[in-house]
Amino acid sequence: MHGIDNKKIITLKISPKLPRFVRKRFQGNDGFLSRISVHGKDLLKNIPDISLSLIPLTDDLIKKHTSNTQKIDCFYNFFDGGFYEKAKYKFSSWESMILGLNESMDSVTYAVRGDFFSQWVWPHRTLGNLVRLLFTHWRVMPVHAGAFANDNGATLMLAPSGTGKTLTIINWLCRNNQFYSDDQSYIYDGHVLPLARHISYWSHRYKGNSDAIPPTMPPLQYAEQKRLRNAKILRMLSFGHVGFGASLDVEKYWPGSVATPKPVTKIIILQKADSFSIEEHASTTEAINKIMGDFRFQTLPILRWVECARLTKKNVFLTEWEHKCRNMIVKLVNNSQLIKVNIPSVYSQDIYSKLENVIK
Protein backbone atom coordinates (compact mmCIF):
# COMPACT_ATOMS: atom_id res chain seq x y z
CA MET A 1 0.00 0.00 0.00
CA HIS A 2 2.75 2.43 0.90
CA GLY A 3 4.56 4.26 -1.87
CA ILE A 4 1.60 4.14 -4.25
CA ASP A 5 0.09 7.47 -5.20
CA ASN A 6 -3.32 7.81 -3.56
CA LYS A 7 -6.30 10.03 -4.28
CA LYS A 8 -8.66 11.12 -1.56
CA ILE A 9 -12.31 10.71 -2.49
CA ILE A 10 -13.75 12.47 0.55
CA THR A 11 -11.88 14.68 3.00
CA LEU A 12 -13.70 15.08 6.30
CA LYS A 13 -13.27 18.44 8.07
CA ILE A 14 -14.29 18.42 11.74
CA SER A 15 -15.18 21.54 13.71
CA PRO A 16 -13.30 21.87 17.03
CA LYS A 17 -16.59 23.05 18.55
CA LEU A 18 -18.03 19.54 18.41
CA PRO A 19 -17.91 17.46 21.62
CA ARG A 20 -14.57 15.81 22.27
CA PHE A 21 -16.09 12.32 22.13
CA VAL A 22 -17.46 12.98 18.64
CA ARG A 23 -14.16 14.39 17.36
CA LYS A 24 -12.28 11.41 18.76
CA ARG A 25 -14.53 9.02 16.85
CA PHE A 26 -13.68 10.67 13.55
CA GLN A 27 -10.08 11.77 13.85
CA GLY A 28 -6.91 9.74 13.38
CA ASN A 29 -6.06 7.07 10.84
CA ASP A 30 -8.65 4.70 12.30
CA GLY A 31 -11.37 7.33 12.69
CA PHE A 32 -14.71 6.96 10.94
CA LEU A 33 -14.13 8.46 7.48
CA SER A 34 -11.19 10.55 8.70
CA ARG A 35 -9.59 9.82 5.35
CA ILE A 36 -10.93 7.77 2.48
CA SER A 37 -8.27 7.23 -0.14
CA VAL A 38 -7.71 4.63 -2.82
CA HIS A 39 -4.98 3.59 -5.20
CA GLY A 40 -5.29 4.66 -8.81
CA LYS A 41 -5.49 8.39 -9.48
CA ASP A 42 -5.86 7.75 -13.21
CA LEU A 43 -8.99 5.67 -12.65
CA LEU A 44 -10.55 8.39 -10.49
CA LYS A 45 -9.47 11.44 -12.50
CA ASN A 46 -13.09 12.41 -13.25
CA ILE A 47 -14.03 12.58 -9.57
CA PRO A 48 -13.33 15.94 -7.91
CA ASP A 49 -11.86 16.36 -4.45
CA ILE A 50 -14.96 16.22 -2.24
CA SER A 51 -15.03 18.14 1.03
CA LEU A 52 -17.40 17.06 3.82
CA SER A 53 -17.53 19.45 6.79
CA LEU A 54 -18.90 18.33 10.14
CA ILE A 55 -20.10 21.19 12.39
CA PRO A 56 -22.44 21.68 15.38
CA LEU A 57 -26.04 22.60 14.58
CA THR A 58 -27.23 25.88 16.11
CA ASP A 59 -30.58 27.67 16.41
CA ASP A 60 -29.22 30.49 14.22
CA LEU A 61 -28.34 28.01 11.48
CA ILE A 62 -31.81 26.48 11.62
CA LYS A 63 -33.47 29.92 11.52
CA LYS A 64 -31.32 31.03 8.60
CA HIS A 65 -32.04 28.07 6.35
CA THR A 66 -35.59 27.09 7.29
CA SER A 67 -37.25 30.46 6.61
CA ASN A 68 -38.09 29.37 3.06
CA THR A 69 -38.70 25.65 3.38
CA GLN A 70 -41.37 23.13 2.55
CA LYS A 71 -42.26 20.99 5.54
CA ILE A 72 -43.01 17.34 4.75
CA ASP A 73 -43.94 16.22 8.26
CA CYS A 74 -42.61 16.68 11.79
CA PHE A 75 -39.26 15.22 10.67
CA TYR A 76 -38.25 17.08 7.47
CA ASN A 77 -37.97 20.64 6.18
CA PHE A 78 -36.61 20.79 2.60
CA PHE A 79 -35.04 23.82 0.93
CA ASP A 80 -32.93 24.42 -2.18
CA GLY A 81 -29.51 22.91 -1.57
CA GLY A 82 -30.35 20.90 1.51
CA PHE A 83 -32.74 19.98 4.29
CA TYR A 84 -33.28 19.94 8.06
CA GLU A 85 -34.15 16.66 9.75
CA LYS A 86 -35.29 15.52 13.19
CA ALA A 87 -34.49 11.89 13.83
CA LYS A 88 -35.16 9.29 16.50
CA TYR A 89 -33.79 5.79 16.89
CA LYS A 90 -34.71 3.64 19.89
CA PHE A 91 -33.51 5.60 22.94
CA SER A 92 -31.67 8.38 21.08
CA SER A 93 -32.69 11.53 19.19
CA TRP A 94 -30.85 14.15 17.17
CA GLU A 95 -31.29 16.99 14.69
CA SER A 96 -29.21 17.47 11.58
CA MET A 97 -28.97 19.79 8.60
CA ILE A 98 -27.33 19.02 5.28
CA LEU A 99 -26.12 21.93 3.12
CA GLY A 100 -24.50 21.91 -0.31
CA LEU A 101 -26.76 19.45 -2.12
CA ASN A 102 -26.48 20.53 -5.77
CA GLU A 103 -25.35 19.16 -9.11
CA SER A 104 -21.64 19.42 -8.22
CA MET A 105 -21.91 18.12 -4.63
CA ASP A 106 -18.20 18.69 -4.07
CA SER A 107 -18.52 20.72 -0.85
CA VAL A 108 -21.17 19.48 1.58
CA THR A 109 -21.76 20.50 5.20
CA TYR A 110 -23.34 18.27 7.82
CA ALA A 111 -24.51 20.07 10.98
CA VAL A 112 -25.71 17.99 13.92
CA ARG A 113 -26.72 18.11 17.58
CA GLY A 114 -28.36 15.51 19.78
CA ASP A 115 -28.44 13.75 23.11
CA PHE A 116 -25.51 11.76 24.46
CA PHE A 117 -26.76 8.41 23.16
CA SER A 118 -27.17 9.72 19.62
CA GLN A 119 -23.39 10.06 19.29
CA TRP A 120 -23.27 6.29 18.78
CA VAL A 121 -26.06 6.35 16.20
CA TRP A 122 -26.03 9.32 13.81
CA PRO A 123 -22.47 8.75 12.46
CA HIS A 124 -23.70 5.57 10.81
CA ARG A 125 -27.40 6.15 10.20
CA THR A 126 -27.43 9.73 8.83
CA LEU A 127 -23.85 10.72 8.09
CA GLY A 128 -23.08 7.25 6.74
CA ASN A 129 -25.94 7.53 4.27
CA LEU A 130 -24.85 11.02 3.27
CA VAL A 131 -21.45 9.55 2.39
CA ARG A 132 -23.18 6.83 0.32
CA LEU A 133 -25.11 9.59 -1.48
CA LEU A 134 -21.85 11.43 -2.27
CA PHE A 135 -20.25 8.22 -3.52
CA THR A 136 -23.12 7.23 -5.80
CA HIS A 137 -23.51 10.78 -7.13
CA TRP A 138 -20.01 10.33 -8.57
CA ARG A 139 -20.74 6.75 -9.76
CA VAL A 140 -18.90 5.02 -6.91
CA MET A 141 -21.30 2.17 -6.12
CA PRO A 142 -21.32 0.53 -2.65
CA VAL A 143 -22.18 -3.17 -2.83
CA HIS A 144 -22.81 -5.49 0.13
CA ALA A 145 -20.22 -8.06 -0.91
CA GLY A 146 -16.80 -9.44 -0.14
CA ALA A 147 -14.22 -8.73 -2.85
CA PHE A 148 -11.20 -10.83 -3.79
CA ALA A 149 -8.33 -9.99 -6.15
CA ASN A 150 -6.94 -12.64 -8.50
CA ASP A 151 -4.84 -12.81 -11.67
CA ASN A 152 -7.88 -12.30 -13.90
CA GLY A 153 -9.37 -9.31 -12.05
CA ALA A 154 -11.70 -9.13 -9.07
CA THR A 155 -14.38 -11.47 -7.74
CA LEU A 156 -17.39 -10.27 -5.76
CA MET A 157 -19.09 -12.58 -3.26
CA LEU A 158 -22.74 -11.76 -2.50
CA ALA A 159 -24.11 -13.38 0.65
CA PRO A 160 -26.41 -12.61 3.58
CA SER A 161 -24.72 -11.73 6.87
CA GLY A 162 -23.47 -14.84 8.67
CA THR A 163 -23.15 -16.96 5.53
CA GLY A 164 -19.35 -17.00 5.35
CA LYS A 165 -18.00 -13.93 3.51
CA THR A 166 -15.61 -12.89 6.27
CA LEU A 167 -14.48 -16.46 7.02
CA THR A 168 -13.69 -16.92 3.34
CA ILE A 169 -11.74 -13.62 3.29
CA ILE A 170 -9.75 -14.62 6.40
CA ASN A 171 -8.84 -17.96 4.84
CA TRP A 172 -7.99 -16.20 1.58
CA LEU A 173 -5.67 -13.71 3.32
CA CYS A 174 -3.96 -16.40 5.38
CA ARG A 175 -2.85 -17.98 2.09
CA ASN A 176 -1.04 -14.79 1.00
CA ASN A 177 -3.73 -13.58 -1.39
CA GLN A 178 -4.98 -10.02 -1.91
CA PHE A 179 -8.45 -8.61 -1.32
CA TYR A 180 -10.55 -5.42 -1.18
CA SER A 181 -13.21 -5.89 1.50
CA ASP A 182 -14.93 -8.57 3.56
CA ASP A 183 -18.38 -6.94 3.59
CA GLN A 184 -18.78 -3.57 1.83
CA SER A 185 -17.15 -3.17 -1.58
CA TYR A 186 -17.03 -0.02 -3.72
CA ILE A 187 -17.20 -0.19 -7.51
CA TYR A 188 -16.21 2.56 -9.92
CA ASP A 189 -16.27 2.15 -13.69
CA GLY A 190 -16.45 -1.62 -13.24
CA HIS A 191 -13.36 -1.69 -10.96
CA VAL A 192 -13.24 -2.54 -7.25
CA LEU A 193 -11.70 0.24 -5.18
CA PRO A 194 -9.45 -0.72 -2.22
CA LEU A 195 -11.21 1.22 0.54
CA ALA A 196 -11.13 -1.45 3.28
CA ARG A 197 -8.71 -0.94 6.13
CA HIS A 198 -10.24 -3.35 8.65
CA ILE A 199 -12.17 -6.62 8.65
CA SER A 200 -14.52 -7.95 11.32
CA TYR A 201 -13.69 -10.93 13.50
CA TRP A 202 -16.62 -12.53 15.35
CA SER A 203 -15.06 -15.11 17.66
CA HIS A 204 -18.40 -16.31 19.10
CA ARG A 205 -19.53 -17.37 15.63
CA TYR A 206 -16.52 -19.65 15.25
CA LYS A 207 -16.65 -21.11 18.78
CA GLY A 208 -16.62 -24.90 18.73
CA ASN A 209 -15.57 -25.00 15.06
CA SER A 210 -11.78 -25.06 15.03
CA ASP A 211 -11.81 -26.07 11.35
CA ALA A 212 -13.29 -22.70 10.28
CA ILE A 213 -10.11 -20.68 10.95
CA PRO A 214 -6.90 -21.68 9.11
CA PRO A 215 -3.86 -22.76 11.19
CA THR A 216 -1.89 -19.84 9.69
CA MET A 217 -4.22 -17.25 11.24
CA PRO A 218 -2.07 -14.57 12.97
CA PRO A 219 -2.56 -14.51 16.78
CA LEU A 220 -4.90 -11.78 17.97
CA GLN A 221 -3.18 -8.84 19.64
CA TYR A 222 -4.08 -7.53 23.09
CA ALA A 223 -6.46 -4.78 21.92
CA GLU A 224 -8.54 -7.24 19.88
CA GLN A 225 -8.57 -9.82 22.69
CA LYS A 226 -9.80 -7.18 25.14
CA ARG A 227 -12.56 -6.07 22.77
CA LEU A 228 -13.74 -9.66 22.32
CA ARG A 229 -13.82 -10.20 26.10
CA ASN A 230 -15.95 -7.07 26.48
CA ALA A 231 -18.20 -8.25 23.66
CA LYS A 232 -18.75 -11.56 25.45
CA ILE A 233 -19.79 -9.74 28.65
CA LEU A 234 -22.17 -7.50 26.69
CA ARG A 235 -23.81 -10.49 24.97
CA MET A 236 -24.33 -12.15 28.35
CA LEU A 237 -25.85 -9.03 29.93
CA SER A 238 -28.17 -8.49 26.96
CA PHE A 239 -29.13 -12.21 26.72
CA GLY A 240 -27.53 -12.42 23.30
CA HIS A 241 -29.32 -9.42 21.75
CA VAL A 242 -26.33 -7.04 21.59
CA GLY A 243 -22.80 -7.85 20.54
CA PHE A 244 -19.85 -6.80 18.44
CA GLY A 245 -16.67 -8.31 17.07
CA ALA A 246 -13.06 -7.24 16.89
CA SER A 247 -11.88 -5.00 14.06
CA LEU A 248 -8.64 -6.35 12.61
CA ASP A 249 -6.26 -3.84 10.99
CA VAL A 250 -5.48 -5.41 7.62
CA GLU A 251 -2.01 -3.84 7.33
CA LYS A 252 -1.11 -5.05 10.81
CA TYR A 253 -2.26 -8.66 10.38
CA TRP A 254 -1.75 -9.15 6.64
CA PRO A 255 0.72 -6.49 5.36
CA GLY A 256 0.49 -5.68 1.66
CA SER A 257 -2.74 -7.63 1.17
CA VAL A 258 -4.92 -4.75 -0.12
CA ALA A 259 -4.94 -4.91 -3.92
CA THR A 260 -4.87 -2.11 -6.48
CA PRO A 261 -8.08 -1.51 -8.50
CA LYS A 262 -9.07 -4.32 -10.85
CA PRO A 263 -12.16 -4.87 -13.02
CA VAL A 264 -14.90 -7.16 -11.70
CA THR A 265 -14.91 -10.32 -13.83
CA LYS A 266 -16.90 -12.72 -11.64
CA ILE A 267 -19.80 -12.52 -9.16
CA ILE A 268 -20.49 -15.41 -6.76
CA ILE A 269 -23.90 -15.73 -5.10
CA LEU A 270 -23.26 -17.62 -1.86
CA GLN A 271 -26.08 -19.23 0.10
CA LYS A 272 -26.54 -21.93 2.71
CA ALA A 273 -27.85 -25.39 1.81
CA ASP A 274 -27.64 -29.01 2.95
CA SER A 275 -24.59 -29.77 0.82
CA PHE A 276 -21.98 -28.07 -1.37
CA SER A 277 -22.95 -27.49 -5.00
CA ILE A 278 -22.12 -25.09 -7.84
CA GLU A 279 -24.43 -23.61 -10.47
CA GLU A 280 -22.17 -22.31 -13.26
CA HIS A 281 -24.71 -20.01 -14.92
CA ALA A 282 -26.65 -18.12 -12.28
CA SER A 283 -29.61 -15.88 -13.11
CA THR A 284 -28.82 -12.30 -14.11
CA THR A 285 -32.16 -11.13 -12.71
CA GLU A 286 -31.46 -12.83 -9.38
CA ALA A 287 -28.05 -11.15 -9.08
CA ILE A 288 -29.45 -7.70 -9.94
CA ASN A 289 -32.35 -8.05 -7.52
CA LYS A 290 -30.08 -9.31 -4.75
CA ILE A 291 -27.63 -6.41 -5.06
CA MET A 292 -30.42 -3.86 -5.44
CA GLY A 293 -32.39 -5.31 -2.52
CA ASP A 294 -29.40 -5.11 -0.17
CA PHE A 295 -28.62 -1.62 -1.45
CA ARG A 296 -32.16 -0.35 -0.83
CA PHE A 297 -32.12 -1.79 2.70
CA GLN A 298 -28.83 -0.06 3.49
CA THR A 299 -29.95 3.28 2.05
CA LEU A 300 -33.49 3.61 3.43
CA PRO A 301 -32.84 7.18 4.72
CA ILE A 302 -31.65 8.25 1.24
CA LEU A 303 -34.79 6.79 -0.33
CA ARG A 304 -36.84 8.98 1.98
CA TRP A 305 -34.73 12.02 1.09
CA VAL A 306 -35.37 11.23 -2.58
CA GLU A 307 -39.12 10.97 -2.00
CA CYS A 308 -39.13 14.31 -0.12
CA ALA A 309 -37.22 15.92 -3.00
CA ARG A 310 -39.89 14.62 -5.37
CA LEU A 311 -42.73 15.98 -3.22
CA THR A 312 -41.21 19.41 -2.61
CA LYS A 313 -39.58 19.85 -6.03
CA LYS A 314 -36.44 20.88 -4.12
CA ASN A 315 -33.07 19.31 -5.06
CA VAL A 316 -34.83 17.59 -7.95
CA PHE A 317 -31.60 16.05 -9.25
CA LEU A 318 -31.99 13.55 -6.37
CA THR A 319 -35.14 12.08 -7.91
CA GLU A 320 -33.09 10.17 -10.52
CA TRP A 321 -30.72 8.79 -7.89
CA GLU A 322 -32.22 5.29 -7.52
CA HIS A 323 -32.55 4.88 -11.29
CA LYS A 324 -28.87 5.76 -11.78
CA CYS A 325 -27.83 3.31 -9.07
CA ARG A 326 -29.82 0.50 -10.69
CA ASN A 327 -28.21 1.24 -14.07
CA MET A 328 -24.75 0.89 -12.49
CA ILE A 329 -25.74 -2.44 -10.93
CA VAL A 330 -27.18 -3.79 -14.20
CA LYS A 331 -24.00 -2.85 -16.07
CA LEU A 332 -21.85 -4.52 -13.41
CA VAL A 333 -23.83 -7.77 -13.51
CA ASN A 334 -24.04 -7.93 -17.30
CA ASN A 335 -20.25 -7.63 -17.61
CA SER A 336 -19.50 -10.41 -15.09
CA GLN A 337 -19.56 -14.19 -14.98
CA LEU A 338 -22.30 -15.28 -12.56
CA ILE A 339 -21.94 -18.37 -10.36
CA LYS A 340 -24.21 -19.59 -7.56
CA VAL A 341 -22.59 -21.63 -4.79
CA ASN A 342 -24.45 -23.52 -2.07
CA ILE A 343 -22.50 -24.33 1.10
CA PRO A 344 -23.38 -26.23 4.31
CA SER A 345 -24.10 -24.18 7.42
CA VAL A 346 -20.93 -25.44 9.18
CA TYR A 347 -17.85 -23.83 7.59
CA SER A 348 -14.66 -25.90 7.16
CA GLN A 349 -11.28 -25.89 5.42
CA ASP A 350 -12.68 -28.34 2.88
CA ILE A 351 -15.45 -25.88 1.99
CA TYR A 352 -12.90 -23.08 1.67
CA SER A 353 -10.73 -25.16 -0.69
CA LYS A 354 -13.73 -25.66 -2.97
CA LEU A 355 -14.66 -21.97 -2.78
CA GLU A 356 -11.07 -20.93 -3.54
CA ASN A 357 -11.21 -22.76 -6.88
CA VAL A 358 -14.42 -20.89 -7.75
CA ILE A 359 -13.02 -17.50 -6.71
CA LYS A 360 -9.91 -17.90 -8.83
N, C-alpha and C positions, 0 to 999 in steps of 0.2 A: 504494500500500500504506500509506503513512504517513498518519496522521490518521484512520484508520478504527479503530473500537473493536475490539480483539482479545480473544479468550478463549483462555487456555492450556488445552490438553487434558491434557498431562502436564508436570509440573514435576520436573526431575531434580535431586536433592540429592546432592552428592558429598562423601564424607568426606575431610578433609585428610590422613588417615592412609594413603590409597592412594598408590601410587608416583606420582611427579611426571609420568612419561610418560603414565600412564593419565588423570590429571586433565587434562592438557593436551589429550588427545584429545576430552574431553567438554566442556570449558569454553569460553566465548566464543561469539559469535554464530554461528560456523561449526562449533562443536563438535557431535559426534554426540549428537543429542537434548538439547542444552543447553537449548533452549526450543522446544516445538512449539506454535505458536499459529495460529489461523485467523481469518479475517473472519467475522462473523455470530454474535454472541452469542445472538440470538433463536433461531437455528436449533439451537444447541447448549445451550439452557437446561436440558434434562433430563440433561445429562452433568455429574457433579460435578467439582470440581477434584481431579485425581488426582496423588498424590505418589509418586514412585519414588525411593527412597533407595539409593545405591550405597556399600557399605561393605566393608572387608576381612574375609575369613572367618578365624575363629580356631578353635583347638582347643576353647576353652571354649564357643563358640557351637555347634559340632558336638555336643559332649557334652550341652549343655543341651536341644537339640531332637531328638536322635536316640535318646534313652533309651526312647521309646515309639513306635517306628516299625515299619513293615512293609517288609522288604527284598525288592525284586523280583529283583535280581541284583547283580553286583558294581558296578553303576553307579548304582542308585537306592535311596534310603530315603525312603518316603513317611510323612507324619504329617499330622494335622489342621491345615490352614492353610498347608501348604507341603511342601517336599521338599528332600533333599540329593542332589546329583548329582556323579559323577565323569565327566569327559569327556576324550576324546582325539580329536585331528584331525591326521592326518599326523605332523608332527614336534613337535607341541605337546600339552600336557595341562594341565588345570585342574580345580578343584573349585568348586562353587557351591552356594548355598543360597537358596531363595526363600521368603520369609515374607509373610504377609498375604493368602494366597489364600482368599477367602471370598465370600459373595454380594455384598458391597458393592465389594470390590476397589478401594478409593479410596486406600489407603495400603499400598504394597507395598515390601518391602525385598529387595534383591539383594546377597548377600554372596559375594565371589569371591576366590580366590587361585590362582596358577598359575606356570608357568615364564615366562621372558622372552618366548618366542615366542608364548605364548598371548595376550599383550596385543594382538596383531593379529587374533586369531580370535574370542575369546569375545564382544567387543562386538556382533558381527554374528550369530554362530551362536546363542548362548544369550540374551543380553540383548535382541537384536533380536527374537527370537521371543517373549520375555516382553512386549515392547511391543506386538507384534501381538495377543497374547492379551488385553492390557488394552484395546486398541482394539475388538476384536471383541466383548468382553464388554459394551461399551457401544454396540454396533451400528454402530461405525465400521469399514467393510469395506475392507481393502486389496485392490486389484485390479492385476494385472500388465498395465498398459495406459497408453498415452499419453492425455492428456485435453486437449481443445481447448474454448475458450469461443466461442460465436457468438451471434447475435441471438436465436435460438430456444431457447437453453439450453446444454447441454454435450454434446460428442461424445467417446465413448471409442473408442480404437483398440487392438484386441487383435492382437498379433503376436508370433511367436517372436523372441528376441534376434537382432539382425543383419538383420532384415527391412526396417527403415526407419522405425521410430517416431521415433527421435531426429532423423534427417535431416528428416523431415516437420515436426517441431516447430521445428527451426532455421529452415527455410524459412518456416513460419507466422509465427514471431516477427519475422523480418526484413522482413515485410510489415505490420508494426504491428498484429498481432493479439494477442489475449490467450490465456493457456493456464493449466493447472494442474500438469501433470507430463509428463515425457517417458517415464517408465517405470513408476513406482509411484503409482497414484492411490488416493485414499481417499474412500469414499462413505458418506454418512450421510443417512438418510431420503430416499434417491433423489437427493441433491445431491452434487456433487463439491466436496470441501474443498480450499482452496488451501494445501497443506502444502509444496509444492516450493520450494526456495530455490536449487537448483543443477540444471544439466543436464550430462550427460556429453558429452564431445567426443573422439571416437576418430579422430585424424588419419590413422593407418595404414589405416583402413578406407576412407578417401576418397582415398587416394593414387592418382594416375593418372586420377582422374575429376573433373576441374575443374567439370563440369556439375552435380555433386551439391550443391555449396554455392552459395547465391545470391550475386550480386555485391555485395549490400548487407550481407553478413556483417561485423560489427564486427571490426577487427583484434585478434588475441589479445594480451593484455598479457604482460609479462615473466614473471610467476609461472606462467602457463599454458604459455608457450613452454618454460620450464625444465623443467616437469613432463613435457611431451611428449618433450623430448630425453632425459630420464632413462628414460622408458618405452621409448624406442627402444633404448637401451643394454641395458635389462633383457630385452627380447624377444630381442635378439641373443645375450646370454649364456645364456639359457634355451632357445635354438633355437626360439623362437616359442611356448613353452608358458606363459609368464607375461608379463602385460602389464597396463597400465592407461591410462586416458585422462585428459584434463584435466577439472576440475570448474569449469564456468563459472557465476559468480554472476549470477543472472538480473537482479537489480536494477542490477548494474554494467553489464551488456551490453545489456539491454533494459528500461530503467526503466519502471515502471508496467505491466508486461505480465502480472502475476499477477492473475487475475480474482477477483471475489467469488463465493460459492457460487451455483451454478445447477443446476437439475434435469437429469439425464441424459435426453436425448430420442432419442439415436441411438447405436448401437454398430456399429463397422466391424470386420469380421474381415479382417485383411490377411495375404496369403500370397503366396509367390513362385510364378511360373509363366512360361511361354514368352512370353506377351504380356499386355497390359493388358485386363482385362474386369471387368464389374460384374454381380453377381447381386443384384437389388433386394430379394428376399425370402429371406434366409438362414434356416437351420434354427435354431429355438429350442433344440432339444436340443443341437446342435453348439455353440452359444454358451455354454450352461450348462456343458456338459462341459469346454469349453476353459478357462473361467474357473476352474472347480472343480479341474481338473487342475493348472493352474499354481499355484493356491492351496495345494493339498495338497503339491506339491513344495517350495514355499517354507516350509511350516510343518511339515515332518517331525518336528522335535523336539517340537512341541506335540502332534502326533498320538500320540507315544509317551507324553507326560505324561498324555494323556487315557486311553490304554489302561492305564497304571499306576493311575490313579485308579479305573478300573473294576475292576481286579483287587484292589486293597486296600480298596475302599469308603471311601477317604479323599478329601476334596474332590470329592464325587460330583456337584456342580453342573457340573464340567468334562465329564462324560460326554455331555452334550447339546450340547457346543460345536460339533462338526462339523455336526450337524443344523441348528442355528441359523444357522450360516454359509451352508449350502446354501439355506436358506429366503430369506436376504437376497439371494443371487445370483439365485434364481428370480424373485423379485419385481422385481429390477432389470432382468432380461432381458425379462420379460413386459410391462414398461411402456416399452420402447424399440423404436424402429425398427431392424431388423437388416439390414445390408448386407454382403455378402462382396465383397472387391476383390482381384483377382489382379494382381500387378505383376511386370515383368521383374526379373531379379537385379541389373541395372545401373541405379542410380537416376539420374534426370535432372530438369531443370527442367520438361520436358514431362510427366513422370509426376507431379510435384508439382502442376502446374496442373490435371490431371485429378482428383487426390486432393482438392485444395482445393474443387472443386465438390461433391464427395461429402460432405466434412466440413461444409460450410455448409448 
